[in-house]
Amino acid sequence: MFDSPRGRFSACGTAWSRHRGEKGTEEDYRLLTSKGFQFVEVNGDGYYVLPEGPIVYLYPNGEWDCEDPKGCETLEEYLAYLELYLTAIRARF
């Protein structure tokens, strides 16, 4: 069984429940949009996305999740990591 803030998945593929992402606080919104993220809401599920593809989910309990947190403990740490990563990618093109 695999558990994450995104949901629960059993090895046989039968159990799946998903926590819906949300906009978060105004401070969360300002922080993420200042980094270039856009908030998207589809069928009651919300998340932040960059044009380059990284997605960040915020949850009502103050937790967050992303595709590749690189061991970051806080959202701010992840955004600092992501900024360096995206700078390197953008410099190549």
N, C-alpha and C positions, 0 to 999 in steps of 0.2 A: 504494500500500500504506500502511495506517495501522497504527502500532504504539503500544501503551500497555501499562502493567502489567496492564491488564485483558485484553489479548489482541491478536491480529493479524487485521486485516480487509482483504481485497483489494478493489479497486474493483469487481470482478465479483461479489463476494459469495460466493466459493467457499472461501476459506481462513479459518478461525477457530479459534484455540486460546486457551484462557483460563487465566490463573493463578488459583488458588483463594485466596481471602482466609482469614485466620486470626485467632485471638483476640489474638495478640500477647503481650507480656510482662504480668506482673501490674501493672506500672506503667502500661502502655498501658490495660489493662482498668480500673484505678482512675480514671485520668484521664478516659477517655471516659464511663464510667458516672457520674462526678461531674458531668458536663455534661449528663446526661439521656439519653445513648445507651443502647440495649439491644443486647446481642450476640445475633445470630441465626445459626444454622447450619442449612443446608439441603443435603442430599446431599453433605456434605463441604466445602461452600463457606461460609465465614463472613464476616460483615460486621457493622458497627454501624449502627444506624438510630435517628433521633429520631422522635417522633410526628409532627412537622411534615414529615417526609419526607427530610431530608438523610441520605445514606448515606456511610459511610467504610469503605474496604477497607484492611486491613493485610496485608503480605506477608512471607514468611519472611526475605527479604533486608533487612528494615528499611525498605523503601519503603512508601508509602501512596498512596492515590488517593481522589478524591471526584468528585462530579458537577461542581462549580464551585469550584476552589481559589482563584480570584481572584489568581493569581500568588503565592500563599503558598509559601514555601520549606519550612517546617516544619509539622508537625501542630499544634503549639502556636499558630503564627501563624493557621492556618486556624480553629482553635477560637475564638481571640480575635475574628476577623472574624465568624464565625458567631454568636457571642454578641451582638454589636452588631446584626447583621441580624435575629436572632430577637427581640431585645428590641423593635426597631422594629415588627416584624410583630405581636407579641403586644399591643403598646400600641394598635394599631388596632382590636383586637377586644375 
